């Protein structure tokens, strides 16, 4: 079959997203310093249950195989299980992220009895001393209790989801061992400077030495560890690419629906610049996916810009759009964490990072304090 | 491979796309890209009665193109999207 590469096929976009993230609410009991959606307070304009069911019906007709549900803390919504059940009844698998605060033994049993359902518990440190400065006081204990509840309910292989930071890179083996002990699957993803992460990224993102460590560790563990294909910028470190798709899927194979129904190119760009429309628009979600100006632009061939002269562009694809945008870098230039060191000089002359227009943080100061 | 009778796992869904189709397995959560419209036709034709060779004929796949189709079918077998009729019921 002589034809363009898979990545080339996908860059021009699909009839429907492969994977769609849906933040169900901006309400959250926690206030993580790297929250992509700057969550905290519920938005009064949140989609109603009926609207949420309507979106699911539309996704079912587009044959979206599964949705990634997040927030905020999605289990805060009173209709959380109604939404999950509605999705599953229509053949849409649900993968949802939770900090575990509302995952009681009873709810763990209900989740265990639901088909097509994956749960991932967020954890950013192997102990409270590493985890809690990022995710909030008591959040380590909350997450571990939720894991215990899922294990006791016989849920099976749930996921433990880690955002890799400067402070937990050294714990990757420990996270894997923890997942193995629970019979769980480990998922590690890249820290993005999005949402409140714009303020914490500079002191949390892995150092260049740590980037090499992450690359080697991911190669060693292969497909046993999930990554959401988020580390493709590391592929320029060696001959062997990491497992998964080596491309930015924003607006091409993925997108995000926020709690009030606004559609963005990916979970890491909740900003007007990347807003494509709303599920409340006349054409619904499918109209936005197929016709929005924002998505059509992303599906056109993109310029490698300043990276065109670098021999590694095919390996790293210029990195992550969100990482560039929220550190004030041009989209057609190097990733701020470019493994060939092109990011650091660019950051020195970068303008201020764009201000988040959508911010549901609670009005309390968030301090990244480490003991 | 050519004389094997295969069928799709009941938990596998196919979604046509401009390049061919996506195949998703609801049980093991695997996603596979079928990178030619003819490959979609072949997979849809594997109904537990036809052999692989017959399904390739249905889609009009000439013998010169068969090796790449057989490799794609092997990856669908490896991910349990296709199987022997008795094993997938």
Interface residues (C-beta under 8 A of the other chain):
Chain A: X1 X3 X6 X9 X12 X14 X15 X16 X18 X63 X65 X66 X91 X93 X116 X118
Chain B: X13 X15 X16 X17 X18 X19 X22 X24 X26 X29 X31 X33 X35 X36 X65 X68 X69
